[in-house]
Amino acid sequence: MQVHIHGRKVEVTPALKDYALEKASVIKKYMDLNIRVNITLSVDKFRQIVEVAVTGNSVNFHGVEESEDMYASIDKVMDKIVVQAKKYKEKHTSHPHVRGSEVAVDLGAVEE
């Protein structure tokens, strides 16, 4: 997993960077793929905005949050990304990939 953190109109301090990396590491729990996480931190007057984009093999998650505190914005946006990752994992583990011909053969055996 590659994580890139950018600052727009804000200096990314080591404390902010470590906090964002810690929160982004939770995604590994749900995704075994080779993914890239782009985190953009920005400030607009009193609004602290965090934008996260997760891309990879057929994976594309995106979340934006804003609040008056950068750490709170990071928490909120990572919660959104984790919900999307959970949904992706559940969808891909609960639905086995079966070819149509195998289903037809199984249905023919049941009818006899």
C-alpha positions in Angstrom: 0.0 0.0 0.0 1.4 3.4 -1.0 0.3 6.4 0.9 0.9 10.0 -0.4 0.1 13.0 1.7 -0.2 16.5 0.2 -0.8 19.8 1.8 -2.7 22.6 0.0 -2.3 26.0 1.7 -1.1 24.1 4.8 2.2 22.7 6.0 2.0 19.0 6.7 3.6 18.6 10.1 5.1 15.3 11.2 2.3 14.9 13.7 -0.4 15.3 11.1 1.5 13.0 8.7 1.9 10.3 11.4 -1.8 10.6 12.4 -3.0 10.3 8.8 -0.7 7.3 8.1 -2.0 5.6 11.3 -5.6 6.1 10.2 -4.9 5.0 6.6 -3.2 1.7 7.8 -6.7 0.5 8.8 -7.6 0.1 5.1 -5.1 -2.8 4.8 -7.3 -4.9 7.1 -10.0 -4.8 4.4 -8.0 -4.7 1.2 -5.3 -7.2 0.2 -4.8 -5.5 -3.1 -1.9 -3.3 -4.2 -3.6 0.1 -3.6 -2.6 3.7 -3.6 -4.0 6.2 -1.1 -3.8 9.9 -1.8 -4.6 12.2 1.2 -4.9 15.9 0.5 -5.0 18.3 3.5 -6.2 21.8 2.8 -7.2 24.9 4.7 -9.8 27.5 3.5 -10.2 30.3 6.1 -11.6 28.4 9.2 -12.4 25.1 7.3 -10.0 22.2 7.6 -10.7 19.9 4.6 -9.4 16.4 4.1 -9.8 14.5 0.8 -8.9 10.9 0.5 -8.8 8.9 -2.8 -8.1 5.1 -2.8 -7.3 3.6 -6.1 -6.1 0.2 -7.2 -7.1 -3.0 -9.0 -10.7 -2.2 -9.8 -11.0 -0.2 -6.6 -11.9 3.4 -6.5 -13.0 5.0 -3.2 -13.3 8.7 -2.5 -14.2 10.8 0.5 -14.2 14.4 1.5 -14.8 15.9 5.0 -14.4 19.3 6.5 -14.6 20.6 10.0 -12.9 23.2 12.2 -10.2 20.6 13.3 -7.9 18.8 10.9 -7.7 15.7 13.2 -11.5 15.5 13.3 -11.7 15.8 9.5 -9.2 13.0 9.1 -11.2 10.8 11.5 -14.5 11.4 9.7 -13.2 10.9 6.2 -11.4 7.7 7.2 -14.6 6.4 8.7 -16.2 6.9 5.3 -13.4 5.1 3.5 -13.6 2.2 5.9 -17.3 1.8 5.3 -16.7 1.7 1.6 -13.9 -0.8 2.1 -16.1 -3.0 4.3 -18.8 -3.0 1.7 -16.3 -3.9 -1.1 -14.9 -6.8 1.0 -18.4 -8.2 1.9 -19.5 -8.0 -1.7 -16.5 -9.8 -3.0 -16.3 -12.5 -0.4 -20.0 -13.4 -0.1 -20.6 -13.8 -3.8 -18.6 -16.8 -5.2 -17.7 -16.4 -8.8 -19.4 -19.3 -10.7 -19.6 -19.7 -14.4 -23.0 -19.9 -16.1 -22.3 -23.5 -17.4 -21.6 -24.8 -13.9 -24.9 -23.4 -12.7 -26.8 -25.0 -15.6 -25.2 -28.4 -14.8 -26.1 -28.2 -11.2 -29.7 -27.2 -12.0 -30.0 -30.2 -14.4 -28.9 -32.6 -11.7 -31.5 -31.3 -9.2 -34.4 -31.7 -11.7 -33.7 -35.4 -12.3 
